Amino acid sequence: MLYYYAHSGHKVGLERVRRGVSIIKRLKEEGKEATLLVNDFRAGLAAKELGVYEYVTIETILDIDAIAQTGDSIIIDSNEDDKSRLIKYCSDFKNVWRFEKSEEDNTRINEIMFKLECQNESCEDALVVDDEYFKENSKEQRVLFFLGDTDHHKDILEQEEFFKSFDMELLLGNYFFVKYEDDIAKLFSKLHETEDYIDIIKSSSTVVTSSSQTAMEAKVSGANVIYIKVYDDTLYPNKLLEEYGIKVVNGFDISLVKECLINTSKIVFKKVSKIDISNLLKII
């Protein structure tokens, strides 16, 4: 049995769930089943909306072996401290894959790494975007803002001046507080529900976001993308985003974002490739 653990929750969001769903769907197309492990019920519901219907909730990375049994295989996408539990996982499980936590992160035991700079068959590509975003889709002229799945510190409300400087539509996050949308509605021309995530990202001509996974998905779908760097824990570094033509702004800088919205010149950048699971299939 293959399990895919995606660290998720109201403090860390669902970026790793979206990445995991993408790989699980591709595996299923090849006749390989994988069960998603997440950290709460809401993450499981989001996975269903994205196309993966089987999931199990566990507390943390330390509880993977409460579900996965000796001889199973596991893919781990998490920045948590495993407190050396990885040693046990690599001993008990048939195969262990792990996403890098940073550019300097390398194999610690005998696990196979997902890395952003993957040069050979000894690792897998950590830049993962669902095939859905590669499909052609008509665009609507809108500037869509998606902070992320959570706004625990109410950053949107704190940036009232920023949002009143633009005509943006908001895609709500899965973990926004109850009635929070009533407070922030006055800052946006329209609100979109979380269950419409895929369709809204694909159909928006411009996407402004603080989620690096969302930035990549929007770029693949053909949008003009502005990534606002707000949080330290991000899947993809600024330099990588810029290599793929995503404009990066540090913080809620009104003048720089206005400049990025005006400058839509078509410069040729690197293109994101579809998910390649050929190496995974050889081992699973």
C-alpha positions in Angstrom: 0.0 0.0 0.0 1.2 3.5 -0.8 0.4 6.5 1.4 1.0 10.2 0.8 1.4 12.4 3.8 0.7 16.1 3.2 1.3 18.4 6.2 -1.8 20.6 6.4 -4.0 22.6 8.7 -5.2 26.0 9.8 -1.7 27.3 10.5 0.1 25.9 7.4 -2.6 25.9 4.8 -3.1 23.3 2.0 -0.3 23.9 -0.5 1.1 20.4 0.2 -2.3 18.9 -0.2 -2.6 20.4 -3.6 0.8 19.1 -4.6 -0.1 15.7 -3.2 -3.5 15.5 -4.9 -1.7 16.2 -8.2 0.6 13.2 -7.8 -2.1 10.9 -6.5 -4.3 11.6 -9.5 -1.5 10.9 -11.9 -0.7 7.6 -10.1 -4.3 6.6 -10.4 -4.3 7.2 -14.1 -1.5 4.6 -14.3 -3.5 2.1 -12.2 -1.7 2.8 -8.9 -3.7 3.7 -5.8 -2.4 5.9 -3.0 -4.2 7.0 0.2 -3.8 10.6 1.3 -2.9 11.4 4.9 -3.8 14.8 6.1 -3.9 16.6 9.5 -7.6 17.5 9.8 -11.1 17.0 8.4 -11.1 20.3 6.5 -8.0 19.3 4.5 -9.7 16.1 3.5 -12.7 18.0 2.3 -10.5 20.2 0.2 -8.8 17.2 -1.3 -12.2 15.9 -2.4 -12.9 19.2 -4.1 -9.6 18.8 -5.9 -10.3 15.2 -7.1 -9.0 12.8 -4.4 -11.7 11.2 -2.4 -9.9 8.7 -0.1 -8.1 10.2 2.9 -7.2 9.5 6.5 -6.5 12.1 9.2 -3.5 11.8 11.5 -2.1 14.2 14.1 1.4 14.8 12.9 4.3 13.3 10.9 5.0 11.2 14.0 1.8 9.2 13.5 2.3 8.0 10.0 3.0 4.5 11.3 -0.3 4.4 13.1 -1.8 3.9 9.6 1.0 2.7 7.3 2.2 -0.8 8.2 5.5 -2.6 7.7 6.1 -3.2 4.0 4.0 -0.3 2.9 5.4 2.8 1.1 5.1 6.4 2.0 5.7 9.8 0.3 6.2 12.6 2.9 5.6 16.2 2.1 6.2 18.1 5.4 8.4 20.7 7.0 7.8 19.2 10.5 10.5 18.0 12.8 10.3 14.2 12.5 12.3 13.7 15.8 14.4 11.0 14.1 11.2 9.0 13.2 12.4 9.0 9.6 15.0 6.3 10.7 12.1 4.0 11.7 10.1 4.7 8.6 13.1 3.9 6.4 13.5 0.7 8.3 9.9 -0.4 8.4 8.5 0.7 5.1 9.3 -0.7 1.7 10.0 2.7 0.1 10.2 6.2 1.5 10.1 9.4 -0.5 10.5 12.8 1.1 10.2 16.4 -0.3 13.1 18.7 0.5 12.7 21.3 3.2 15.3 23.6 1.7 17.8 23.7 -1.1 20.5 22.4 1.3 18.3 19.4 2.4 19.6 16.0 1.2 19.0 12.3 1.8 19.5 11.5 5.5 19.1 7.8 5.5 18.0 5.9 2.3 14.9 7.8 1.3 14.5 9.2 -2.2 14.2 12.9 -2.4 11.8 15.2 -4.2 14.1 18.2 -5.1 13.6 21.4 -7.0 17.1 21.0 -8.5 16.7 17.3 -9.6 19.3 16.4 -12.2 19.1 12.6 -12.4 17.1 9.5 -11.5 18.2 9.5 -7.9 15.6 12.1 -7.1 12.2 13.3 -8.2 11.1 16.8 -9.3 9.6 18.8 -6.4 7.9 21.3 -8.7 4.5 19.7 -9.1 1.4 21.3 -10.8 -1.8 19.4 -11.5 -2.4 18.5 -15.1 -5.7 20.3 -14.9 -4.0 23.7 -15.2 -2.3 22.7 -18.4 -5.7 22.5 -20.2 -6.8 25.4 -22.3 -9.4 27.6 -20.7 -11.0 30.9 -21.6 -10.0 33.9 -19.4 -12.1 36.5 -17.7 -10.6 39.9 -17.2 -10.3 40.1 -13.5 -7.5 40.6 -10.9 -8.0 37.8 -8.4 -6.4 37.9 -5.0 -5.7 34.7 -3.0 -3.7 35.2 0.1 -3.7 31.5 1.0 -5.9 29.0 2.7 -5.5 30.7 6.1 -5.4 34.2 7.4 -4.7 33.4 11.1 -3.4 36.9 11.9 -6.0 38.7 9.7 -3.4 40.1 7.4 -6.0 41.1 4.8 -7.8 43.4 7.3 -4.5 44.9 8.4 -3.7 45.8 4.7 -6.9 47.8 4.1 -5.1 50.7 2.4 -3.4 48.2 0.0 -6.6 46.5 -1.1 -8.6 49.8 -1.4 -5.9 50.9 -3.9 -7.0 48.1 -6.3 -10.1 46.6 -7.9 -9.6 43.0 -6.9 -11.8 39.9 -6.4 -11.0 37.6 -3.5 -10.8 33.9 -3.5 -11.6 32.9 0.1 -9.3 30.5 2.0 -10.5 27.2 3.4 -9.5 28.1 7.0 -10.8 31.7 7.2 -12.5 32.5 10.5 -16.3 32.3 10.7 -17.9 35.5 9.5 -14.4 36.8 8.5 -15.7 37.2 5.0 -18.2 39.8 6.2 -15.3 41.9 7.5 -13.2 41.8 4.4 -16.0 41.9 1.8 -15.8 45.7 1.7 -12.2 45.6 0.4 -13.1 43.5 -2.7 -15.5 43.9 -5.6 -16.5 40.2 -5.4 -15.9 37.1 -3.3 -15.4 33.6 -4.6 -16.0 30.4 -2.5 -13.2 28.0 -1.8 -14.9 25.1 -3.6 -14.5 27.0 -6.9 -10.7 27.2 -6.5 -9.7 25.3 -9.7 -12.1 27.0 -12.0 -11.4 30.5 -10.6 -7.6 30.1 -10.8 -7.8 28.8 -14.4 -10.2 31.4 -15.6 -8.6 34.6 -14.1 -6.5 36.8 -16.4 -4.4 38.1 -13.4 -3.7 36.3 -10.1 -2.1 38.0 -7.1 -1.3 35.5 -4.3 0.9 34.8 -1.3 0.8 31.0 -2.1 3.7 29.9 -4.2 1.8 26.7 -5.2 -1.1 28.8 -6.4 1.3 31.1 -8.2 2.7 28.2 -10.2 -0.8 26.8 -11.0 -2.0 30.2 -12.2 1.1 30.7 -14.3 0.7 27.3 -16.0 -3.0 28.2 -16.8 -1.7 31.3 -18.6 -2.4 34.1 -16.1 -0.3 37.2 -15.4 0.9 36.3 -11.9 2.2 38.4 -9.0 3.5 36.7 -5.9 3.5 38.7 -2.8 6.1 37.4 -0.4 4.5 37.5 3.1 5.4 34.2 4.8 8.8 32.5 5.3 7.4 28.9 4.9 6.9 28.6 1.2 7.2 25.7 -1.2 9.1 27.5 -3.9 11.7 30.2 -3.4 11.5 33.7 -5.1 14.3 32.9 -7.5 12.5 29.9 -8.9 9.2 31.7 -9.3 10.9 34.5 -11.2 12.5 31.9 -13.5 9.0 30.9 -14.6 7.9 34.5 -15.2 6.1 35.1 -11.9 6.6 38.7 -10.6 7.7 38.7 -7.0 7.0 41.6 -4.6 8.2 41.7 -1.0 5.2 42.6 1.1 2.1 44.6 0.3 3.9 47.3 -1.7 1.2 49.3 -3.5 3.5 51.0 -6.1 5.3 47.8 -7.0 2.1 45.8 -7.4 0.7 48.6 -9.6 3.8 48.5 -11.7 3.5 44.7 -12.1 -0.1 45.0 -13.1 0.7 47.5 -15.8 3.7 45.6 -17.1 2.3 42.5 -18.9 5.1 42.2 -21.6 5.5 38.7 -23.0 9.0 37.7 -22.2 10.0 34.0 -22.7 10.7 32.2 -19.4 11.1 28.6 -18.4 8.0 26.5 -18.8 6.7 24.2 -16.1 6.6 20.6 -17.2 3.8 18.1 -16.5 4.2 15.6 -13.7 6.6 12.9 -14.6 6.0 9.8 -12.4 7.9 7.3 -14.6 10.6 6.8 -11.9 8.0 6.3 -9.2 6.2 3.7 -11.3 9.4 1.7 -11.6 9.7 1.3 -7.8 6.1 1.2 -6.5 
